[in-house]
Amino acid sequence: MTLTELKYIVAVAREKHFGHAAEACFVSQPTLSVAIKKLEDELEVKLFERSANEVSVTPLGEEIVRQAQSVLEQAAAIKEIAKRGKDPLAGPLKLGVIYTIGPYLLPDLVRQAIERTPQMPLMLQENFTVRLLEMLRTGEIDCAIMAEPFPDTGLAIAPLYDEPFLAAVPSTHAFAAHKTITAEELKTETMLLLGTGHCFRDHVLEVCPEFARFSSDAEGIRKSFEGSSLETIKHMVAAGMGVTLVPRLSVPKGALLAKPRRRNDDESFVKYIPFDGDPPSRRVVLAWRRSFTRYEAIAALRNSIYACELPGVKRLS
């Protein structure tokens, strides 16, 4: 067997489709299919069940795919060890970020990374937490910036910062005159939520659990509107359709000033209000596989993150 054949079976197991796996491996489908058939003949086992609509992994195939992934990681580690001997930071770093962090952290982070480690370009991937965890497991990305909690998958974790939440309300709302707000006051409001799959949706429901009962009601816009992004929901708030919670880094610069400057966009119609007392928050962490050998790259990335402005958050060491 060859490393190439192992790469092919891991790709098929991930994509559940021979054509998509071939595209991911930059080979033709016949080439990939012949290689996998050769490996099945050599091992005298069937790795995949093929049907007209989908490809599934056999129980024995799942064990072999897991071992193949481990072998590929170890082979990649050999190359990384050799690279580290020349320049520990040489080569790209594949970084995943969840949707509710990416737009607000990445612009500053990319600038800091280019300035500090130009030889280590960041290859970025935005996705849901569940998908990023899978990509970490399969080696599609090297590390990920996510918000706790998430399932314990044996990853190495470094806390980055605790980020408080603020309420976002229409500037014409009675709450807009408040200096602070409480979760109790929000209970009677129309709460706009992110769609299922966003971990920030779960964070909001922890603060206002009574809105969970509306999340399965799909008949029009009632108590919860399932938006695809925080920015979409903020525009809905500006239009007066309800209120929402947002993480601190998503608040525009100047929005919390005593006299915010006037703007002509939707943000001028949104008021951001801090919570009274100890605000609800989320812990943002950097996660990577324990088998990942580029320790200096992880440290350099953390330093670049800490060099970012990060207004209003509590930095963690």
Secondary structure as GFF3:
##gff-version 3
##sequence-region A 1 317
A	DSSP	alpha_helix	3	15	.	.	.	ID=ss1
A	DSSP	alpha_helix	18	25	.	.	.	ID=ss2
A	DSSP	alpha_helix	29	43	.	.	.	ID=ss3
A	DSSP	beta_strand	48	50	.	.	.	ID=ss4
A	DSSP	beta_strand	55	57	.	.	.	ID=ss5
A	DSSP	alpha_helix	59	86	.	.	.	ID=ss6
A	DSSP	beta_strand	93	98	.	.	.	ID=ss7
A	DSSP	alpha_helix	102	116	.	.	.	ID=ss8
A	DSSP	beta_strand	122	127	.	.	.	ID=ss9
A	DSSP	alpha_helix	129	138	.	.	.	ID=ss10
A	DSSP	beta_strand	143	147	.	.	.	ID=ss11
A	DSSP	beta_strand	156	170	.	.	.	ID=ss12
A	DSSP	three_ten_helix	174	177	.	.	.	ID=ss13
A	DSSP	alpha_helix	183	186	.	.	.	ID=ss14
A	DSSP	beta_strand	193	194	.	.	.	ID=ss15
A	DSSP	alpha_helix	199	207	.	.	.	ID=ss16
A	DSSP	three_ten_helix	209	214	.	.	.	ID=ss17
A	DSSP	beta_strand	226	227	.	.	.	ID=ss18
A	DSSP	alpha_helix	230	238	.	.	.	ID=ss19
A	DSSP	beta_strand	244	247	.	.	.	ID=ss20
A	DSSP	three_ten_helix	248	250	.	.	.	ID=ss21
A	DSSP	three_ten_helix	266	269	.	.	.	ID=ss22
A	DSSP	beta_strand	270	274	.	.	.	ID=ss23
A	DSSP	beta_strand	281	288	.	.	.	ID=ss24
A	DSSP	alpha_helix	295	306	.	.	.	ID=ss25
A	DSSP	beta_strand	314	315	.	.	.	ID=ss26
###
